[in-house]
Amino acid sequence: MTKCSVFIATSLDGFIARPDGDFTWLDTSAPHIEGEDYGFAEFYSSIDGLVMGRKTYETALGFPEWPYAGKRLVVLSNSSILIPPHLAKDVEQMSASPHEVVRQLELTGASHLYVDGGLTIQGFLSVGLINEITMTTIPILLGSGIPLFGPLERDILLQIISSRSYPNGFVQTKYIISHSIPAD
């Protein structure tokens, strides 16, 4: 069975971006620790591929350097997306359910997927496909924005595997999904 993991940062009040999608506060809210990647390189080396929504993909296209080099990336979208020629061998678009996406990737040998983007994470979580969440909480209150989590049909219990604080105030907690409780 393919493992699906989330590795993400949120504000203390649970937002992954401002209402307009801006997330520059991630870089400006606390001093950067030289040479610290908060475990991302180790996590990234453990995955076979990524699944994200169109908005997250389009944001990544705007970065100075493509952050997902060497990994297969599936963009979930019902609208057509631009795939630059230099990314054509690694990026593909699917319009399928989370279960179907995981099934298709599993058939091609994927054993560990990185699920990214608010709505995509919410969709995978709501159907029980997320196994692990690594969440770095940034010491800032945004007051409004794009939430990491949305409405759920049932409670989802998490078990803390580890928690670490950093000198700049970041707190990273790693959870596994214990199980979900059916709605009444």
Wavefront OBJ file of the C-alpha trace (Angstrom):
o trace
v 0.000 0.000 0.000
v 1.316 3.423 -0.923
v 2.028 5.757 1.975
v 0.773 9.346 1.630
v 2.469 12.051 3.687
v 2.048 15.769 4.239
v 4.995 18.069 5.021
v 3.770 21.619 5.491
v 4.051 24.853 7.474
v 1.150 26.764 8.995
v 0.642 29.911 10.994
v -0.242 29.394 14.644
v -3.886 29.978 13.707
v -3.801 27.219 11.073
v -3.382 29.074 7.776
v -1.051 28.002 4.967
v -1.356 31.293 3.064
v -2.985 34.701 3.245
v -6.445 35.103 1.604
v -4.755 36.113 -1.689
v -2.488 33.043 -1.654
v 0.609 34.946 -0.495
v 2.916 32.981 1.772
v 5.934 35.289 1.985
v 5.272 35.468 5.733
v 6.986 32.058 5.915
v 10.295 33.760 5.134
v 9.765 37.009 7.016
v 8.055 35.974 10.267
v 11.154 34.617 12.022
v 14.901 34.705 11.475
v 16.223 32.000 9.173
v 18.579 29.476 10.741
v 21.578 29.110 8.428
v 21.760 25.613 6.925
v 18.484 24.444 8.504
v 15.902 22.829 6.228
v 13.671 21.541 9.054
v 14.013 17.944 7.880
v 12.746 18.584 4.378
v 15.722 17.047 2.523
v 15.418 13.814 4.491
v 11.655 13.718 3.929
v 12.016 14.545 0.222
v 14.561 11.768 -0.278
v 12.006 9.275 1.098
v 9.263 9.998 -1.463
v 8.687 8.577 -4.947
v 6.395 11.319 -6.180
v 4.144 14.251 -5.409
v 0.465 14.999 -5.800
v -0.789 18.580 -5.678
v -3.550 20.771 -6.991
v -3.355 23.267 -9.824
v -2.922 26.364 -7.640
v -0.008 24.873 -5.707
v 1.587 23.739 -8.970
v 1.197 27.166 -10.566
v 2.774 28.750 -7.489
v 5.748 26.370 -7.767
v 6.153 27.256 -11.456
v 6.821 30.835 -10.345
v 9.782 29.897 -8.139
v 13.235 30.874 -9.464
v 14.244 27.205 -9.470
v 11.951 24.186 -9.912
v 11.754 22.698 -6.381
v 10.715 19.163 -7.367
v 13.539 18.133 -9.676
v 13.862 14.418 -10.232
v 10.471 13.482 -8.807
v 7.268 12.528 -10.579
v 4.585 15.127 -9.952
v 0.869 14.671 -10.553
v -1.243 17.815 -10.750
v -4.902 17.237 -9.922
v -7.019 19.537 -12.048
v -10.121 19.496 -14.194
v -8.709 22.492 -16.108
v -5.781 22.142 -18.468
v -2.414 23.214 -17.094
v 0.774 24.514 -18.647
v 3.614 22.025 -18.492
v 6.851 23.636 -19.686
v 8.904 21.423 -22.033
v 11.737 21.017 -19.499
v 9.240 19.509 -16.993
v 7.293 17.313 -19.431
v 9.026 14.087 -18.396
v 8.264 14.603 -14.677
v 4.912 16.441 -14.547
v 1.531 15.076 -15.568
v -2.054 16.115 -15.061
v -4.830 13.871 -13.783
v -8.497 14.471 -13.241
v -9.318 11.603 -10.906
v -10.331 10.831 -7.345
v -7.601 10.602 -4.696
v -8.089 6.812 -4.543
v -7.698 6.499 -8.321
v -4.585 8.697 -8.357
v -2.936 6.610 -5.634
v -3.959 3.387 -7.391
v -2.475 4.543 -10.699
v 0.764 5.689 -9.072
v 0.997 2.466 -7.085
v 0.771 0.499 -10.357
v 3.887 2.329 -11.559
v 5.829 1.485 -8.401
v 5.173 4.464 -6.129
v 5.400 3.544 -2.461
v 5.545 6.975 -0.772
v 3.767 10.115 -2.003
v 4.070 13.707 -0.830
v 0.612 15.307 -0.900
v 0.717 19.113 -1.035
v -1.712 22.002 -1.315
v -4.615 22.818 0.984
v -7.536 21.420 -1.004
v -5.584 18.378 -2.149
v -4.539 17.580 1.417
v -8.136 18.035 2.571
v -9.405 15.725 -0.187
v -6.916 12.961 0.582
v -7.495 13.313 4.330
v -11.276 13.134 4.005
v -11.104 9.756 2.245
v -8.548 8.284 4.638
v -5.479 8.345 2.402
v -3.130 10.474 4.520
v -0.914 8.333 6.765
v 1.428 10.944 8.197
v 1.509 14.712 8.714
v 4.641 16.714 9.484
v 3.492 20.202 10.384
v 5.778 23.102 11.218
v 3.964 25.810 13.145
v 5.285 29.314 12.514
v 4.927 31.787 15.420
v 2.630 34.230 13.645
v -1.112 34.904 13.736
v -2.525 35.817 10.325
v -6.141 36.225 11.400
v -7.465 35.011 8.061
v -6.271 33.112 5.059
v -6.333 29.733 3.391
v -6.733 27.077 6.089
v -4.798 23.840 6.066
v -7.812 21.880 7.226
v -11.445 22.220 6.238
v -14.708 20.643 7.340
v -14.588 16.912 8.029
v -17.402 14.380 8.059
v -15.802 12.645 11.046
v -13.134 13.210 13.656
v -9.652 12.041 12.732
v -7.417 10.981 15.607
v -3.708 11.689 15.388
v -0.805 10.274 17.339
v 2.282 12.411 17.915
v 5.441 10.653 16.794
v 7.823 13.522 17.516
v 7.906 17.204 18.289
v 10.808 19.604 18.047
v 11.209 23.305 18.666
v 13.743 25.476 16.883
v 15.579 28.578 18.188
v 13.572 30.828 15.827
v 10.289 29.739 17.423
v 9.223 27.191 14.814
v 7.682 24.037 16.284
v 7.569 20.928 14.136
v 5.275 18.066 15.068
v 5.048 14.775 13.252
v 1.786 12.838 13.489
v 0.486 9.551 12.218
v -3.190 9.103 11.554
v -4.528 6.737 14.227
v -8.030 6.272 12.842
v -11.191 8.177 12.136
v -14.332 8.233 14.213
v -17.568 7.872 12.210
v -19.894 10.865 12.250
v -23.032 10.532 14.364
l 1 2 3 4 5 6 7 8 9 10 11 12 13 14 15 16 17 18 19 20 21 22 23 24 25 26 27 28 29 30 31 32 33 34 35 36 37 38 39 40 41 42 43 44 45 46 47 48 49 50 51 52 53 54 55 56 57 58 59 60 61 62 63 64 65 66 67 68 69 70 71 72 73 74 75 76 77 78 79 80 81 82 83 84 85 86 87 88 89 90 91 92 93 94 95 96 97 98 99 100 101 102 103 104 105 106 107 108 109 110 111 112 113 114 115 116 117 118 119 120 121 122 123 124 125 126 127 128 129 130 131 132 133 134 135 136 137 138 139 140 141 142 143 144 145 146 147 148 149 150 151 152 153 154 155 156 157 158 159 160 161 162 163 164 165 166 167 168 169 170 171 172 173 174 175 176 177 178 179 180 181 182 183 184
